[in-house]
Amino acid sequence: MQWDSFEMNCDFGYPVYLLEYINEHPGETYDKLIKWYDRYGQNIEKKMLKPAEQTVCQKKYGINHTFRILPL
């Protein structure tokens, strides 16, 4: 009898170690995020995902929207 198994890797496209950096440097990350939002916040487009458009990981973690930054 043969058993095959695999683990679903829910790579959401974050650069390697981004979440670790945010966790290790919360104050610096907050300051940078505020500056970024001041510049781009008005240009963020939010789109509701249809179930057929969601990946397995998005469904698993309840991610129902996608965002994109429109050109300035």
C-alpha positions, -999 to 999 in steps of 0.1 A, spaced: 0 0 0 13 35 -8 4 67 10 10 101 -6 5 133 13 11 169 7 8 201 26 -10 231 10 13 261 11 -8 292 14 17 316 0 -2 349 -3 26 366 -22 43 382 8 81 387 5 101 362 25 102 372 62 79 402 58 56 390 86 85 383 108 99 418 102 66 433 111 64 413 143 100 422 153 97 460 144 61 470 151 68 507 158 89 512 126 64 492 106 35 514 119 53 546 110 61 534 75 25 521 70 10 555 80 33 573 55 24 548 28 -13 552 35 -11 590 34 3 587 -1 -17 559 -16 -48 554 6 -71 573 -17 -61 551 -46 -69 517 -31 -95 498 -50 -113 470 -31 -130 441 -50 -152 414 -36 -141 380 -48 -167 355 -61 -163 320 -48 -151 308 -82 -123 334 -81 -110 324 -47 -80 301 -42 -82 272 -18 -62 292 7 -84 323 4 -115 301 11 -97 284 40 -88 317 57 -120 337 48 -102 361 24 -131 376 4 -116 407 -11 -87 417 -32 -70 451 -33 -50 470 -58 -34 504 -59 -45 526 -88 -19 548 -104 -14 582 -88 
